[in-house]
């Protein structure tokens, strides 16, 4: 049984500028019909990788294959015409919206009748048909980006490349465009590579997610697995895990691993051997908070940890709460929850999370926790099914 056919495949690809290596990708495939989201911080090599995938830049070494043909960027004009790219800032001509959308079709010699039909269709699908005769100079940022997307999609590309396309938009505009574009990409099965530093965009759009750090792909997997089961502490921190604490596996019970963390017994739905030293990772959104008198009725989750609130810090759409329960455990709750629970520094609280919400990573002997005392934690740094 064969898997999905790769449209673009990289093998042993490296990019160097002088003595500085900016990209090292042993293997990467972009499968037909999928959305591959590449996430990483600024300067991690995401845009360089996108240029190589788009046949716009030749790697220093390695192989790039397009539809199973080995290619060099300097001799891939025909293949580049099958690729469309949208940037953070829309690159529009000083003309009407309609003329911008049909521009690439004219370059490709598409007959006028077909151009009109295809242009009209994509103006409607991107919700900008009413702007067809408007000058691009009069558009808002969100409208301009919809035009740029329509101009790319009207070409029916074999691969659509998106380089931080939502970064310059305000939150309501961004959310609406992500929703509309996601429906199009999924409905039409448009093979897409999205580069972004925003984890939410990757989760919303990506079928698979690739985490890039320091020019290297650290993990490539289904999106839910990358965020719930990161392969390393470095990846865990980047994908939003805020509690990473050392522990010792002390028992296995009916498929559940018991980990001693600073004297607290945590139940984790992950395999490990008794005696293993591990790092326990817990995402902040997987932690719920309750008053001590309400914990039994509130949740059947396996882990109920009594503690004291150390900090309550408002963020953009949530509130970050630090709970001292022998180790620092980070939760993110709604502003309404802060009000309803009366969360304040010094208040007693119960922190609750499912066994399946915790993920374990192997740790070195140097991080082995003592039987007594406080565990190290990730206070200032930044999983899936229920159990």
PETA-V886147 format. One record per residue. N is the residue number from 0. RES is the residue in one letter. PHI is phi in whole degrees, 0 to 359 (999 if undefined). OMEGA is omega in radians with two decimals (NA if undefined). D_CENTER is the distance of its C-alpha to the mean C-alpha in whole Angstrom. Layout:
BEGIN
N & RES & PHI & OMEGA & D_CENTER
N & RES & PHI & OMEGA & D_CENTER
END
This chain:
BEGIN
0 & X & 999 & -3.11 & 29
1 & X & 262 & 3.13 & 27
2 & X & 273 & 3.13 & 23
3 & X & 300 & -3.12 & 22
4 & X & 283 & 3.08 & 23
5 & X & 285 & 3.02 & 21
6 & X & 278 & 3.09 & 22
7 & X & 236 & 3.12 & 21
8 & X & 222 & 3.07 & 21
9 & X & 249 & 3.10 & 21
10 & X & 217 & 3.11 & 23
11 & X & 60 & -3.05 & 24
12 & X & 278 & 3.03 & 23
13 & X & 224 & 3.05 & 23
14 & X & 233 & 3.12 & 24
15 & X & 235 & 2.97 & 26
16 & X & 241 & -3.01 & 28
17 & X & 67 & 3.14 & 31
18 & X & 268 & -3.08 & 30
19 & X & 262 & 3.08 & 27
20 & X & 268 & -3.10 & 24
21 & X & 256 & -3.10 & 21
22 & X & 211 & 3.10 & 19
23 & X & 216 & -3.08 & 20
24 & X & 236 & 3.13 & 19
25 & X & 299 & -3.10 & 21
26 & X & 199 & 3.04 & 20
27 & X & 202 & 3.08 & 17
28 & X & 236 & 3.00 & 17
29 & X & 252 & -3.01 & 16
30 & X & 275 & -3.14 & 18
31 & X & 299 & 3.07 & 20
32 & X & 85 & -3.10 & 18
33 & X & 261 & 2.93 & 15
34 & X & 251 & 3.08 & 12
35 & X & 258 & 3.12 & 10
36 & X & 261 & 3.12 & 6
37 & X & 253 & -3.11 & 7
38 & X & 244 & 3.11 & 6
39 & X & 174 & 3.12 & 8
40 & X & 289 & 3.07 & 11
41 & X & 302 & 3.12 & 14
42 & X & 83 & -3.10 & 16
43 & X & 273 & 3.12 & 14
44 & X & 103 & -3.08 & 15
45 & X & 298 & -3.09 & 13
46 & X & 292 & 3.06 & 15
47 & X & 297 & 3.10 & 18
48 & X & 300 & -3.14 & 16
49 & X & 297 & 3.11 & 16
50 & X & 295 & 3.10 & 19
51 & X & 293 & 3.12 & 20
52 & X & 297 & 3.14 & 19
53 & X & 275 & 3.11 & 20
54 & X & 62 & 3.11 & 24
55 & X & 264 & -3.13 & 24
56 & X & 218 & 3.10 & 25
57 & X & 277 & 3.07 & 26
58 & X & 291 & 3.07 & 25
59 & X & 296 & 3.03 & 28
60 & X & 209 & 3.14 & 28
61 & X & 108 & -3.00 & 26
62 & X & 237 & 3.03 & 26
63 & X & 241 & 3.13 & 24
64 & X & 242 & 3.10 & 25
65 & X & 237 & -3.01 & 25
66 & X & 49 & 3.07 & 26
67 & X & 67 & 3.03 & 28
68 & X & 253 & 3.09 & 30
69 & X & 288 & -3.03 & 29
70 & X & 228 & 2.96 & 29
71 & X & 240 & -3.05 & 30
72 & X & 304 & -3.11 & 28
73 & X & 284 & -3.11 & 32
74 & X & 230 & -3.05 & 33
75 & X & 228 & -3.09 & 30
76 & X & 298 & -3.11 & 31
77 & X & 298 & -3.13 & 31
78 & X & 289 & 3.12 & 28
79 & X & 296 & 3.10 & 26
80 & X & 290 & 3.07 & 28
81 & X & 267 & -3.11 & 26
82 & X & 245 & 3.06 & 23
83 & X & 239 & -3.05 & 22
84 & X & 226 & 3.09 & 20
85 & X & 235 & -3.05 & 18
86 & X & 257 & 3.10 & 18
87 & X & 300 & 3.08 & 17
88 & X & 259 & -3.13 & 21
89 & X & 300 & 3.13 & 22
90 & X & 260 & -3.06 & 25
91 & X & 252 & 3.07 & 28
92 & X & 278 & 3.13 & 32
93 & X & 279 & -3.11 & 34
94 & X & 207 & -3.14 & 35
95 & X & 285 & 3.08 & 35
96 & X & 302 & -3.12 & 31
97 & X & 300 & -3.13 & 33
98 & X & 295 & 3.09 & 34
99 & X & 295 & -3.09 & 31
100 & X & 293 & -3.09 & 29
101 & X & 273 & -3.01 & 32
102 & X & 304 & -3.09 & 32
103 & X & 294 & 3.11 & 30
104 & X & 294 & 3.09 & 33
105 & X & 296 & 3.10 & 36
106 & X & 299 & -3.10 & 35
107 & X & 270 & 3.07 & 34
108 & X & 75 & 3.11 & 38
109 & X & 290 & -3.12 & 37
110 & X & 302 & -3.06 & 40
111 & X & 306 & -3.11 & 40
112 & X & 301 & 3.14 & 40
113 & X & 295 & 3.11 & 37
114 & X & 301 & -3.11 & 35
115 & X & 297 & -3.12 & 36
116 & X & 295 & -3.09 & 35
117 & X & 292 & 3.12 & 32
118 & X & 296 & 3.12 & 31
119 & X & 300 & -3.14 & 33
120 & X & 298 & -3.08 & 30
121 & X & 282 & 2.99 & 27
122 & X & 299 & 3.12 & 28
123 & X & 290 & -3.07 & 29
124 & X & 294 & 3.10 & 25
125 & X & 268 & 3.06 & 24
126 & X & 71 & -3.09 & 26
127 & X & 234 & -3.14 & 28
128 & X & 300 & -3.12 & 31
129 & X & 288 & -3.14 & 33
130 & X & 260 & -2.99 & 32
131 & X & 308 & -3.09 & 33
132 & X & 265 & -3.13 & 36
133 & X & 284 & 3.02 & 35
134 & X & 286 & 3.13 & 35
135 & X & 296 & 3.13 & 31
136 & X & 292 & -3.07 & 32
137 & X & 262 & -3.01 & 33
138 & X & 275 & 2.95 & 29
139 & X & 283 & -3.13 & 26
140 & X & 299 & 3.13 & 23
141 & X & 293 & 3.11 & 21
142 & X & 296 & -3.14 & 24
143 & X & 297 & -3.14 & 24
144 & X & 289 & 3.05 & 21
145 & X & 295 & 3.08 & 22
146 & X & 296 & -3.14 & 25
147 & X & 299 & 3.11 & 23
148 & X & 293 & 3.11 & 20
149 & X & 298 & -3.13 & 24
150 & X & 296 & 3.10 & 25
151 & X & 283 & -3.05 & 23
152 & X & 288 & 3.13 & 23
153 & X & 297 & 3.14 & 26
154 & X & 282 & -3.08 & 27
155 & X & 51 & -3.03 & 25
156 & X & 289 & 3.02 & 23
157 & X & 292 & 3.11 & 23
158 & X & 221 & 3.06 & 19
159 & X & 254 & 3.14 & 18
160 & X & 251 & -3.10 & 16
161 & X & 239 & -3.10 & 14
162 & X & 254 & 3.14 & 14
163 & X & 50 & -2.99 & 12
164 & X & 288 & -3.08 & 14
165 & X & 251 & -2.96 & 13
166 & X & 297 & -3.05 & 14
167 & X & 267 & -3.04 & 18
168 & X & 261 & 3.04 & 18
169 & X & 287 & -2.96 & 19
170 & X & 300 & 3.14 & 17
171 & X & 298 & 3.12 & 19
172 & X & 296 & 3.14 & 19
173 & X & 299 & -3.10 & 15
174 & X & 298 & -3.14 & 15
175 & X & 295 & -3.11 & 18
176 & X & 291 & 3.10 & 17
177 & X & 299 & 3.12 & 13
178 & X & 297 & -3.13 & 15
179 & X & 293 & -3.12 & 18
180 & X & 293 & 3.12 & 16
181 & X & 302 & 3.12 & 14
182 & X & 296 & 3.13 & 18
183 & X & 293 & -3.09 & 19
184 & X & 297 & 3.13 & 16
185 & X & 288 & -3.10 & 17
186 & X & 295 & -3.10 & 21
187 & X & 265 & -3.08 & 21
188 & X & 51 & 3.12 & 19
189 & X & 279 & 3.09 & 18
190 & X & 295 & -2.95 & 17
191 & X & 222 & 2.94 & 14
192 & X & 241 & 3.13 & 12
193 & X & 251 & 3.03 & 10
194 & X & 257 & -3.13 & 9
195 & X & 203 & 2.98 & 8
196 & X & 261 & -3.03 & 8
197 & X & 263 & -3.09 & 6
198 & X & 295 & -3.13 & 4
199 & X & 297 & 3.11 & 6
200 & X & 296 & 3.13 & 6
201 & X & 296 & 3.13 & 3
202 & X & 294 & -3.09 & 5
203 & X & 288 & -2.98 & 8
204 & X & 248 & -2.96 & 9
205 & X & 279 & 2.91 & 7
206 & X & 284 & 2.97 & 10
207 & X & 239 & 3.13 & 9
208 & X & 232 & 3.07 & 6
209 & X & 245 & 3.12 & 8
210 & X & 261 & -3.11 & 8
211 & X & 246 & 3.11 & 11
212 & X & 225 & 3.10 & 13
213 & X & 59 & 3.11 & 16
214 & X & 82 & -3.10 & 16
215 & X & 238 & 3.05 & 16
216 & X & 279 & -3.06 & 13
217 & X & 273 & 3.13 & 13
218 & X & 201 & 3.06 & 11
219 & X & 228 & -3.04 & 11
220 & X & 196 & 2.99 & 11
221 & X & 305 & -3.03 & 10
222 & X & 304 & -3.08 & 7
223 & X & 298 & -3.11 & 9
224 & X & 288 & 3.12 & 11
225 & X & 299 & -3.08 & 8
226 & X & 279 & -3.11 & 8
227 & X & 260 & -3.11 & 11
228 & X & 223 & 3.12 & 13
229 & X & 298 & -3.03 & 12
230 & X & 275 & -3.12 & 15
231 & X & 209 & 3.11 & 16
232 & X & 295 & 3.13 & 16
233 & X & 298 & 3.10 & 15
234 & X & 293 & -3.13 & 11
235 & X & 303 & 3.14 & 12
236 & X & 298 & -3.09 & 13
237 & X & 291 & -3.08 & 10
238 & X & 274 & 2.95 & 7
239 & X & 104 & 3.05 & 10
240 & X & 283 & -3.07 & 13
241 & X & 252 & 3.05 & 16
242 & X & 248 & 3.09 & 19
243 & X & 225 & -3.01 & 19
244 & X & 230 & 3.13 & 23
245 & X & 282 & 3.12 & 26
246 & X & 208 & -3.12 & 28
247 & X & 235 & 3.11 & 30
248 & X & 287 & -3.06 & 30
249 & X & 246 & -3.13 & 34
250 & X & 195 & 2.97 & 34
251 & X & 232 & -3.06 & 32
252 & X & 219 & 3.06 & 34
253 & X & 54 & 3.10 & 33
254 & X & 83 & 3.14 & 30
255 & X & 251 & 3.11 & 28
256 & X & 267 & 3.10 & 28
257 & X & 259 & -3.10 & 30
258 & X & 242 & 3.07 & 29
259 & X & 273 & 3.07 & 31
260 & X & 239 & 3.12 & 29
261 & X & 52 & 3.11 & 32
262 & X & 85 & 3.09 & 34
263 & X & 261 & -3.13 & 32
264 & X & 267 & 3.12 & 31
265 & X & 260 & 3.08 & 28
266 & X & 260 & -3.00 & 27
267 & X & 232 & 3.12 & 24
268 & X & 272 & 3.13 & 23
269 & X & 210 & -3.11 & 23
270 & X & 287 & 3.04 & 25
271 & X & 195 & -3.13 & 27
272 & X & 263 & 3.08 & 31
273 & X & 301 & -3.09 & 33
274 & X & 97 & 3.11 & 34
275 & X & 294 & 2.97 & 30
276 & X & 267 & -3.03 & 29
277 & X & 227 & 2.93 & 25
278 & X & 246 & 3.14 & 22
279 & X & 266 & -3.10 & 21
280 & X & 247 & -3.14 & 18
281 & X & 224 & 3.12 & 17
282 & X & 284 & -3.06 & 14
283 & X & 295 & -3.13 & 16
284 & X & 285 & 3.10 & 15
285 & X & 271 & -3.14 & 17
286 & X & 257 & 3.01 & 20
287 & X & 250 & -3.08 & 23
288 & X & 240 & 3.13 & 26
289 & X & 210 & 3.00 & 30
290 & X & 293 & -3.14 & 33
291 & X & 307 & -3.10 & 35
292 & X & 282 & -3.06 & 37
293 & X & 252 & -2.95 & 35
294 & X & 299 & -3.04 & 33
295 & X & 294 & -3.10 & 35
296 & X & 281 & -3.00 & 34
297 & X & 284 & -2.96 & 31
298 & X & 207 & 3.03 & 29
299 & X & 262 & 3.12 & 30
300 & X & 302 & -3.01 & 27
301 & X & 289 & -3.02 & 28
302 & X & 257 & 3.07 & 27
303 & X & 235 & -3.05 & 29
304 & X & 244 & 3.05 & 30
305 & X & 285 & -3.14 & 32
306 & X & 196 & -3.13 & 32
307 & X & 233 & -3.13 & 32
308 & X & 288 & 3.12 & 30
309 & X & 264 & -3.07 & 29
310 & X & 205 & 3.05 & 27
311 & X & 228 & -3.01 & 26
312 & X & 235 & 3.09 & 24
313 & X & 295 & 3.03 & 23
314 & X & 237 & -3.01 & 20
315 & X & 295 & -3.10 & 18
316 & X & 234 & -3.12 & 18
317 & X & 213 & 3.09 & 19
318 & X & 237 & 3.14 & 21
319 & X & 270 & -3.11 & 20
320 & X & 241 & 3.09 & 23
321 & X & 258 & -3.13 & 24
322 & X & 246 & 3.03 & 27
323 & X & 269 & 3.10 & 29
324 & X & 236 & -3.02 & 30
325 & X & 97 & 2.94 & 31
326 & X & 218 & -3.12 & 28
327 & X & 276 & 3.14 & 25
328 & X & 244 & -3.06 & 23
329 & X & 258 & 3.04 & 20
330 & X & 236 & 3.00 & 20
331 & X & 237 & -3.07 & 18
332 & X & 232 & 3.12 & 21
333 & X & 280 & 3.04 & 22
334 & X & 304 & 3.12 & 25
335 & X & 296 & 3.12 & 27
336 & X & 295 & 3.11 & 26
337 & X & 300 & -3.13 & 28
338 & X & 290 & -3.08 & 31
339 & X & 295 & -3.11 & 31
340 & X & 271 & -3.10 & 31
341 & X & 62 & -3.07 & 33
342 & X & 293 & -3.14 & 30
343 & X & 208 & 3.12 & 32
344 & X & 303 & 3.13 & 32
345 & X & 94 & -3.12 & 35
346 & X & 282 & 3.02 & 34
347 & X & 288 & -3.07 & 34
348 & X & 206 & 2.99 & 31
349 & X & 249 & 3.06 & 30
350 & X & 260 & -3.00 & 26
351 & X & 233 & 3.01 & 25
352 & X & 208 & -3.12 & 23
353 & X & 286 & 3.07 & 23
354 & X & 298 & -3.13 & 23
355 & X & 285 & 3.14 & 20
356 & X & 278 & -3.12 & 18
357 & X & 260 & 3.14 & 19
358 & X & 235 & -3.12 & 18
359 & X & 244 & 3.06 & 20
360 & X & 239 & 3.05 & 20
361 & X & 294 & 3.12 & 23
362 & X & 234 & 3.12 & 25
363 & X & 281 & 3.14 & 28
364 & X & 300 & -3.11 & 31
365 & X & 295 & -3.12 & 31
366 & X & 262 & -3.09 & 29
367 & X & 300 & -3.10 & 31
368 & X & 283 & 3.05 & 32
369 & X & 285 & -3.13 & 35
370 & X & 295 & 3.13 & 37
371 & X & 236 & 3.04 & 37
372 & X & 102 & -3.01 & 36
373 & X & 274 & 3.10 & 32
374 & X & 280 & 3.02 & 29
375 & X & 293 & -3.13 & 27
376 & X & 215 & -3.12 & 24
377 & X & 246 & -3.04 & 21
378 & X & 296 & -2.99 & 22
379 & X & 253 & 3.12 & 20
380 & X & 240 & 3.07 & 17
381 & X & 298 & NA & 14
382 & X & 999 & -1.96 & 14
383 & X & 251 & -2.93 & 15
384 & X & 298 & 3.10 & 18
385 & X & 284 & 3.04 & 21
386 & X & 234 & NA & 24
END
